Amino acid sequence: MNGKITCIGTGSMGGAIFRAVCKEIDSSIITVTNRTAAKGEAFAKETGCNFSSSAVSCRLYLLSLTTAIANLP
């Protein structure tokens, strides 16, 4: 297990939410992933979180996806 929390989607809304989460708890237990690796890596560097190019095994997943990415109507 890479971390206890995986945040998927670091765009405008997800980024704001996940930044707040990273400020409140130990960011070393958080892994972030994003459709665009460069943006995910930059977010991880900014917040002190770990980065993975895909979702990793963890205890809690936090999702912030557009309806297009989530394939919802």
MARSE-131832 format. One record per atom (N, C-alpha, C, CB): residue in three letters; atom name; x negated, y, z negated. Coordinates in pm, 1 decimal, always signed. Glycine has a CB too. Layout:
BEGIN
+------+-------+----------+----------+----------+
| timi | lumke |        X |        Y |        Z |
+------+-------+----------+----------+----------+
|  Ala |    CA |        X |        Y |        Z |
...
+------+-------+----------+----------+----------+
***
This chain:
BEGIN
+------+-------+----------+----------+----------+
| timi | lumke |        X |        Y |        Z |
+------+-------+----------+----------+----------+
|  Met |     N |    -85.3 |   -118.0 |     +0.0 |
|  Met |    CA |     +0.0 |     +0.0 |     +0.0 |
|  Met |     C |    -89.2 |   +123.4 |     +0.0 |
|  Met |    CB |    +96.7 |     +0.3 |   -122.7 |
|  Asn |     N |    -66.0 |   +212.2 |    +95.5 |
|  Asn |    CA |   -148.1 |   +330.5 |   +109.9 |
|  Asn |     C |   -114.7 |   +436.2 |     +4.6 |
|  Asn |    CB |   -131.3 |   +388.1 |   +248.4 |
|  Gly |     N |    +10.1 |   +456.1 |    -24.5 |
|  Gly |    CA |    +54.0 |   +554.3 |   -122.4 |
|  Gly |     C |   +190.4 |   +516.2 |   -175.6 |
|  Gly |    CB |    +57.4 |   +694.9 |    -61.4 |
|  Lys |     N |   +240.5 |   +592.4 |   -268.4 |
|  Lys |    CA |   +371.4 |   +561.7 |   -324.2 |
|  Lys |     C |   +484.1 |   +626.9 |   -245.2 |
|  Lys |    CB |   +377.8 |   +606.0 |   -468.5 |
|  Ile |     N |   +450.6 |   +734.8 |   -171.1 |
|  Ile |    CA |   +552.1 |   +809.0 |    -96.0 |
|  Ile |     C |   +501.6 |   +831.2 |    +45.9 |
|  Ile |    CB |   +585.5 |   +945.2 |   -165.0 |
|  Thr |     N |   +587.7 |   +807.7 |   +145.3 |
|  Thr |    CA |   +555.4 |   +839.8 |   +283.8 |
|  Thr |     C |   +655.9 |   +942.2 |   +333.9 |
|  Thr |    CB |   +556.0 |   +712.2 |   +373.4 |
|  Cys |     N |   +605.2 |  +1054.3 |   +384.2 |
|  Cys |    CA |   +687.1 |  +1160.1 |   +441.4 |
|  Cys |     C |   +676.6 |  +1151.6 |   +592.8 |
|  Cys |    CB |   +643.1 |  +1300.5 |   +389.7 |
|  Ile |     N |   +789.4 |  +1136.4 |   +658.3 |
|  Ile |    CA |   +791.8 |  +1121.7 |   +803.7 |
|  Ile |     C |   +859.2 |  +1244.2 |   +864.6 |
|  Ile |    CB |   +865.8 |   +991.0 |   +846.0 |
|  Gly |     N |   +783.3 |  +1317.8 |   +946.2 |
|  Gly |    CA |   +835.9 |  +1437.1 |  +1011.9 |
|  Gly |     C |   +794.5 |  +1562.9 |   +938.8 |
|  Gly |    CB |   +987.0 |  +1430.4 |  +1021.4 |
|  Thr |     N |   +692.9 |  +1632.1 |   +989.1 |
|  Thr |    CA |   +640.9 |  +1750.1 |   +920.1 |
|  Thr |     C |   +668.1 |  +1878.4 |   +998.3 |
|  Thr |    CB |   +491.2 |  +1735.0 |   +896.2 |
|  Gly |     N |   +782.8 |  +1883.5 |  +1064.0 |
|  Gly |    CA |   +821.4 |  +2003.2 |  +1139.1 |
|  Gly |     C |   +864.3 |  +2116.1 |  +1045.7 |
|  Gly |    CB |   +934.5 |  +1970.4 |  +1236.7 |
|  Ser |     N |   +944.0 |  +2206.9 |  +1096.9 |
|  Ser |    CA |   +983.9 |  +2324.9 |  +1018.8 |
|  Ser |     C |  +1052.8 |  +2288.6 |   +887.7 |
|  Ser |    CB |  +1076.0 |  +2412.5 |  +1101.2 |
|  Met |     N |  +1158.5 |  +2211.8 |   +894.6 |
|  Met |    CA |  +1233.6 |  +2177.8 |   +773.7 |
|  Met |     C |  +1157.6 |  +2076.8 |   +687.4 |
|  Met |    CB |  +1371.3 |  +2121.7 |   +811.0 |
|  Gly |     N |  +1112.6 |  +1967.1 |   +747.3 |
|  Gly |    CA |  +1041.1 |  +1865.1 |   +671.8 |
|  Gly |     C |   +913.9 |  +1919.7 |   +610.4 |
|  Gly |    CB |  +1008.8 |  +1747.3 |   +760.6 |
|  Gly |     N |   +842.2 |  +2001.2 |   +686.5 |
|  Gly |    CA |   +719.3 |  +2060.0 |   +634.8 |
|  Gly |     C |   +743.4 |  +2142.2 |   +509.3 |
|  Gly |    CB |   +654.7 |  +2146.0 |   +740.4 |
|  Ala |     N |   +848.4 |  +2222.7 |   +509.9 |
|  Ala |    CA |   +880.7 |  +2305.8 |   +393.1 |
|  Ala |     C |   +916.7 |  +2218.6 |   +272.5 |
|  Ala |    CB |   +997.3 |  +2402.1 |   +425.8 |
|  Ile |     N |   +997.8 |  +2118.4 |   +296.7 |
|  Ile |    CA |  +1038.0 |  +2028.3 |   +187.7 |
|  Ile |     C |   +917.6 |  +1952.3 |   +133.8 |
|  Ile |    CB |  +1146.0 |  +1929.0 |   +235.9 |
|  Phe |     N |   +837.2 |  +1896.2 |   +224.7 |
|  Phe |    CA |   +724.2 |  +1814.0 |   +182.1 |
|  Phe |     C |   +615.2 |  +1897.0 |   +115.8 |
|  Phe |    CB |   +666.6 |  +1739.1 |   +300.7 |
|  Arg |     N |   +598.8 |  +2024.6 |   +157.0 |
|  Arg |    CA |   +503.2 |  +2112.4 |    +88.2 |
|  Arg |     C |   +545.3 |  +2131.1 |    -58.1 |
|  Arg |    CB |   +493.5 |  +2250.6 |   +160.2 |
|  Ala |     N |   +674.5 |  +2150.4 |    -78.9 |
|  Ala |    CA |   +724.7 |  +2166.9 |   -216.0 |
|  Ala |     C |   +700.8 |  +2040.0 |   -297.7 |
|  Ala |    CB |   +875.3 |  +2201.9 |   -214.8 |
|  Val |     N |   +723.7 |  +1924.4 |   -237.4 |
|  Val |    CA |   +699.1 |  +1796.6 |   -305.5 |
|  Val |     C |   +551.5 |  +1785.5 |   -341.8 |
|  Val |    CB |   +742.3 |  +1676.7 |   -216.3 |
|  Cys |     N |   +463.8 |  +1820.3 |   -248.4 |
|  Cys |    CA |   +319.6 |  +1809.6 |   -271.7 |
|  Cys |     C |   +272.0 |  +1901.1 |   -384.5 |
|  Cys |    CB |   +244.0 |  +1842.3 |   -144.0 |
|  Lys |     N |   +339.2 |  +2014.1 |   -404.3 |
|  Lys |    CA |   +302.7 |  +2105.8 |   -512.0 |
|  Lys |     C |   +345.8 |  +2053.0 |   -649.1 |
|  Lys |    CB |   +364.9 |  +2242.6 |   -487.3 |
|  Glu |     N |   +452.1 |  +1973.5 |   -651.4 |
|  Glu |    CA |   +508.5 |  +1926.3 |   -777.5 |
|  Glu |     C |   +447.5 |  +1796.8 |   -829.0 |
|  Glu |    CB |   +654.5 |  +1907.7 |   -762.1 |
|  Ile |     N |   +394.6 |  +1715.1 |   -738.7 |
|  Ile |    CA |   +336.3 |  +1587.5 |   -781.4 |
|  Ile |     C |   +197.9 |  +1571.4 |   -720.4 |
|  Ile |    CB |   +427.3 |  +1468.6 |   -741.2 |
|  Asp |     N |   +126.3 |  +1472.8 |   -763.7 |
|  Asp |    CA |     -8.0 |  +1443.8 |   -715.2 |
|  Asp |     C |     -3.1 |  +1409.9 |   -566.3 |
|  Asp |    CB |    -71.3 |  +1327.8 |   -795.5 |
|  Ser |     N |    -56.8 |  +1498.1 |   -482.5 |
|  Ser |    CA |    -47.8 |  +1477.9 |   -338.2 |
|  Ser |     C |   -128.2 |  +1357.7 |   -289.2 |
|  Ser |    CB |    -94.6 |  +1601.6 |   -267.1 |
|  Ser |     N |   -216.7 |  +1305.2 |   -370.9 |
|  Ser |    CA |   -295.7 |  +1189.3 |   -327.4 |
|  Ser |     C |   -211.2 |  +1062.1 |   -316.1 |
|  Ser |    CB |   -410.8 |  +1165.7 |   -424.4 |
|  Ile |     N |    -91.8 |  +1062.1 |   -374.2 |
|  Ile |    CA |     -4.8 |   +943.9 |   -362.8 |
|  Ile |     C |    +92.3 |   +956.5 |   -245.3 |
|  Ile |    CB |    +73.8 |   +923.0 |   -493.1 |
|  Ile |     N |    +77.8 |  +1066.2 |   -168.0 |
|  Ile |    CA |   +167.5 |  +1092.0 |    -55.6 |
|  Ile |     C |    +94.2 |  +1070.1 |    +76.2 |
|  Ile |    CB |   +223.9 |  +1235.5 |    -62.5 |
|  Thr |     N |   +158.6 |   +998.4 |   +166.7 |
|  Thr |    CA |   +108.4 |   +980.9 |   +302.7 |
|  Thr |     C |   +207.5 |  +1046.5 |   +396.9 |
|  Thr |    CB |    +87.9 |   +829.4 |   +338.0 |
|  Val |     N |   +157.0 |  +1125.6 |   +490.4 |
|  Val |    CA |   +244.0 |  +1190.0 |   +588.7 |
|  Val |     C |   +217.0 |  +1132.8 |   +727.4 |
|  Val |    CB |   +223.1 |  +1343.4 |   +588.5 |
|  Thr |     N |   +321.8 |  +1132.0 |   +807.4 |
|  Thr |    CA |   +307.8 |  +1094.2 |   +947.7 |
|  Thr |     C |   +396.7 |  +1185.7 |  +1029.5 |
|  Thr |    CB |   +344.7 |   +943.9 |   +971.1 |
|  Asn |     N |   +357.9 |  +1206.1 |  +1153.7 |
|  Asn |    CA |   +430.9 |  +1295.6 |  +1240.9 |
|  Asn |     C |   +419.7 |  +1243.6 |  +1383.2 |
|  Asn |    CB |   +377.8 |  +1440.8 |  +1229.9 |
|  Arg |     N |   +518.4 |  +1273.9 |  +1464.5 |
|  Arg |    CA |   +516.4 |  +1230.6 |  +1605.0 |
|  Arg |     C |   +391.6 |  +1282.6 |  +1674.7 |
|  Arg |    CB |   +642.9 |  +1279.3 |  +1679.1 |
|  Thr |     N |   +351.6 |  +1405.1 |  +1643.6 |
|  Thr |    CA |   +229.9 |  +1463.6 |  +1698.9 |
|  Thr |     C |   +119.5 |  +1449.4 |  +1594.8 |
|  Thr |    CB |   +251.4 |  +1614.0 |  +1738.8 |
|  Ala |     N |    +22.4 |  +1363.3 |  +1622.9 |
|  Ala |    CA |    -82.1 |  +1332.7 |  +1524.7 |
|  Ala |     C |   -157.5 |  +1457.4 |  +1478.4 |
|  Ala |    CB |   -180.2 |  +1232.9 |  +1583.4 |
|  Ala |     N |   -189.0 |  +1547.3 |  +1569.2 |
|  Ala |    CA |   -264.2 |  +1667.4 |  +1532.1 |
|  Ala |     C |   -189.9 |  +1750.9 |  +1428.2 |
|  Ala |    CB |   -292.5 |  +1752.1 |  +1655.7 |
|  Lys |     N |    -58.6 |  +1762.7 |  +1444.0 |
|  Lys |    CA |    +21.2 |  +1838.8 |  +1346.9 |
|  Lys |     C |    +26.5 |  +1766.4 |  +1212.9 |
|  Lys |    CB |   +164.2 |  +1861.8 |  +1400.2 |
|  Gly |     N |    +40.3 |  +1634.7 |  +1216.4 |
|  Gly |    CA |    +40.7 |  +1557.3 |  +1092.6 |
|  Gly |     C |    -91.9 |  +1565.0 |  +1019.7 |
|  Gly |    CB |    +74.3 |  +1413.3 |  +1121.6 |
|  Glu |     N |   -201.5 |  +1556.4 |  +1094.0 |
|  Glu |    CA |   -334.1 |  +1566.2 |  +1033.9 |
|  Glu |     C |   -356.8 |  +1703.9 |   +972.5 |
|  Glu |    CB |   -441.8 |  +1536.9 |  +1138.1 |
|  Ala |     N |   -313.9 |  +1809.1 |  +1042.9 |
|  Ala |    CA |   -327.8 |  +1944.8 |   +991.0 |
|  Ala |     C |   -246.4 |  +1962.4 |   +862.7 |
|  Ala |    CB |   -283.4 |  +2047.4 |  +1096.6 |
|  Phe |     N |   -125.0 |  +1907.4 |   +861.2 |
|  Phe |    CA |    -39.9 |  +1915.0 |   +742.2 |
|  Phe |     C |   -106.3 |  +1843.7 |   +624.8 |
|  Phe |    CB |    +99.0 |  +1853.7 |   +770.6 |
|  Ala |     N |   -160.6 |  +1725.2 |   +650.5 |
|  Ala |    CA |   -227.5 |  +1648.3 |   +544.3 |
|  Ala |     C |   -347.2 |  +1724.6 |   +489.5 |
|  Ala |    CB |   -272.6 |  +1510.7 |   +597.1 |
|  Lys |     N |   -424.6 |  +1785.4 |   +576.5 |
|  Lys |    CA |   -540.8 |  +1862.5 |   +532.6 |
|  Lys |     C |   -498.0 |  +1982.4 |   +448.8 |
|  Lys |    CB |   -623.0 |  +1909.3 |   +653.4 |
|  Glu |     N |   -392.3 |  +2049.8 |   +492.2 |
|  Glu |    CA |   -340.8 |  +2168.3 |   +421.1 |
|  Glu |     C |   -291.2 |  +2133.1 |   +280.6 |
|  Glu |    CB |   -226.7 |  +2233.0 |   +501.5 |
|  Thr |     N |   -224.6 |  +2019.3 |   +266.9 |
|  Thr |    CA |   -159.0 |  +1984.3 |   +140.8 |
|  Thr |     C |   -237.5 |  +1888.0 |    +52.5 |
|  Thr |    CB |    -26.5 |  +1925.1 |   +169.6 |
|  Gly |     N |   -342.5 |  +1827.2 |   +107.4 |
|  Gly |    CA |   -418.8 |  +1730.2 |    +29.1 |
|  Gly |     C |   -359.0 |  +1590.8 |    +30.7 |
|  Gly |    CB |   -429.9 |  +1777.0 |   -112.0 |
|  Cys |     N |   -261.2 |  +1568.9 |   +117.9 |
|  Cys |    CA |   -199.8 |  +1436.6 |   +132.3 |
|  Cys |     C |   -285.3 |  +1349.2 |   +223.5 |
|  Cys |    CB |    -55.7 |  +1448.6 |   +188.4 |
|  Asn |     N |   -250.5 |  +1222.8 |   +229.7 |
|  Asn |    CA |   -313.5 |  +1130.6 |   +323.6 |
|  Asn |     C |   -237.6 |  +1138.6 |   +455.2 |
|  Asn |    CB |   -315.2 |   +984.1 |   +268.0 |
|  Phe |     N |   -302.8 |  +1102.0 |   +565.5 |
|  Phe |    CA |   -237.2 |  +1098.4 |   +695.5 |
|  Phe |     C |   -244.4 |   +957.8 |   +751.7 |
|  Phe |    CB |   -301.4 |  +1199.2 |   +792.8 |
|  Ser |     N |   -136.4 |   +915.8 |   +817.3 |
|  Ser |    CA |   -134.4 |   +790.5 |   +891.2 |
|  Ser |     C |    -61.2 |   +814.8 |  +1022.3 |
|  Ser |    CB |    -66.6 |   +676.3 |   +808.6 |
|  Ser |     N |   -106.5 |   +749.3 |  +1128.8 |
|  Ser |    CA |    -41.5 |   +768.4 |  +1257.9 |
|  Ser |     C |    +91.8 |   +695.1 |  +1267.0 |
|  Ser |    CB |   -132.9 |   +722.2 |  +1369.0 |
|  Ser |     N |   +122.5 |   +612.0 |  +1167.6 |
|  Ser |    CA |   +252.0 |   +543.3 |  +1162.2 |
|  Ser |     C |   +293.9 |   +528.8 |  +1016.5 |
|  Ser |    CB |   +245.1 |   +403.5 |  +1232.0 |
|  Ala |     N |   +420.4 |   +499.7 |   +995.8 |
|  Ala |    CA |   +472.2 |   +482.2 |   +859.7 |
|  Ala |     C |   +399.8 |   +365.6 |   +793.0 |
|  Ala |    CB |   +626.6 |   +457.8 |   +861.0 |
|  Val |     N |   +365.5 |   +384.7 |   +667.3 |
|  Val |    CA |   +293.6 |   +282.0 |   +593.1 |
|  Val |     C |   +382.2 |   +228.0 |   +481.3 |
|  Val |    CB |   +161.3 |   +338.0 |   +535.8 |
|  Ser |     N |   +344.3 |   +115.0 |   +430.3 |
|  Ser |    CA |   +418.2 |    +54.2 |   +319.9 |
|  Ser |     C |   +409.5 |   +143.7 |   +197.1 |
|  Ser |    CB |   +363.7 |    -87.2 |   +288.1 |
|  Cys |     N |   +523.9 |   +166.5 |   +135.1 |
|  Cys |    CA |   +526.6 |   +252.1 |    +16.6 |
|  Cys |     C |   +653.4 |   +221.9 |    -63.4 |
|  Cys |    CB |   +520.4 |   +403.3 |    +56.3 |
|  Arg |     N |   +672.7 |   +295.2 |   -170.0 |
|  Arg |    CA |   +791.8 |   +276.9 |   -253.3 |
|  Arg |     C |   +907.2 |   +367.2 |   -212.1 |
|  Arg |    CB |   +757.6 |   +302.4 |   -398.0 |
|  Leu |     N |   +875.5 |   +483.2 |   -151.4 |
|  Leu |    CA |   +978.7 |   +580.8 |   -116.6 |
|  Leu |     C |   +945.0 |   +645.3 |    +17.3 |
|  Leu |    CB |   +992.5 |   +688.7 |   -227.1 |
|  Tyr |     N |  +1041.6 |   +646.3 |   +107.8 |
|  Tyr |    CA |  +1027.2 |   +714.5 |   +236.1 |
|  Tyr |     C |  +1112.1 |   +840.2 |   +234.0 |
|  Tyr |    CB |  +1067.8 |   +622.0 |   +354.5 |
|  Leu |     N |  +1052.9 |   +952.7 |   +272.7 |
|  Leu |    CA |  +1126.0 |  +1077.8 |   +288.8 |
|  Leu |     C |  +1126.0 |  +1110.3 |   +437.7 |
|  Leu |    CB |  +1061.9 |  +1194.7 |   +203.7 |
|  Leu |     N |  +1243.8 |  +1123.2 |   +496.9 |
|  Leu |    CA |  +1256.2 |  +1145.8 |   +640.5 |
|  Leu |     C |  +1308.7 |  +1284.6 |   +670.9 |
|  Leu |    CB |  +1346.9 |  +1041.8 |   +702.5 |
|  Ser |     N |  +1250.3 |  +1346.8 |   +772.9 |
|  Ser |    CA |  +1301.3 |  +1472.8 |   +824.8 |
|  Ser |     C |  +1284.5 |  +1467.4 |   +975.9 |
|  Ser |    CB |  +1226.7 |  +1597.3 |   +761.8 |
|  Leu |     N |  +1388.9 |  +1419.9 |  +1043.0 |
|  Leu |    CA |  +1383.5 |  +1398.2 |  +1187.4 |
|  Leu |     C |  +1497.1 |  +1472.6 |  +1256.7 |
|  Leu |    CB |  +1390.4 |  +1247.7 |  +1219.9 |
|  Thr |     N |  +1471.6 |  +1517.4 |  +1378.2 |
|  Thr |    CA |  +1579.3 |  +1577.5 |  +1456.1 |
|  Thr |     C |  +1672.6 |  +1465.6 |  +1502.5 |
|  Thr |    CB |  +1522.9 |  +1658.9 |  +1578.1 |
|  Thr |     N |  +1792.0 |  +1501.6 |  +1542.1 |
|  Thr |    CA |  +1885.3 |  +1399.4 |  +1589.8 |
|  Thr |     C |  +1832.9 |  +1331.6 |  +1715.6 |
|  Thr |    CB |  +2022.7 |  +1461.0 |  +1617.0 |
|  Ala |     N |  +1757.8 |  +1401.7 |  +1797.3 |
|  Ala |    CA |  +1701.2 |  +1343.4 |  +1919.0 |
|  Ala |     C |  +1599.3 |  +1234.7 |  +1884.4 |
|  Ala |    CB |  +1635.3 |  +1452.8 |  +2005.6 |
|  Ile |     N |  +1514.7 |  +1261.4 |  +1788.3 |
|  Ile |    CA |  +1412.4 |  +1164.4 |  +1749.0 |
|  Ile |     C |  +1476.5 |  +1046.8 |  +1676.5 |
|  Ile |    CB |  +1305.6 |  +1230.8 |  +1659.5 |
|  Ala |     N |  +1574.6 |  +1074.9 |  +1593.7 |
|  Ala |    CA |  +1641.3 |   +969.1 |  +1517.8 |
|  Ala |     C |  +1737.2 |   +889.5 |  +1604.8 |
|  Ala |    CB |  +1716.0 |  +1028.2 |  +1399.5 |
|  Asn |     N |  +1759.1 |   +934.9 |  +1729.6 |
|  Asn |    CA |  +1847.7 |   +869.6 |  +1825.3 |
|  Asn |     C |  +1991.7 |   +863.3 |  +1774.1 |
|  Asn |    CB |  +1797.1 |   +729.2 |  +1855.9 |
|  Leu |     N |  +2036.1 |   +975.7 |  +1719.0 |
|  Leu |    CA |  +2173.7 |   +986.6 |  +1669.6 |
|  Leu |     C |  +2257.9 |  +1064.3 |  +1768.5 |
|  Leu |    CB |  +2177.7 |  +1054.3 |  +1531.1 |
|  Pro |     N |  +2387.6 |  +1041.4 |  +1768.5 |
|  Pro |    CA |  +2475.0 |  +1116.5 |  +1861.0 |
|  Pro |     C |  +2485.2 |  +1263.4 |  +1824.1 |
|  Pro |    CB |  +2614.6 |  +1055.5 |  +1863.1 |
+------+-------+----------+----------+----------+
***
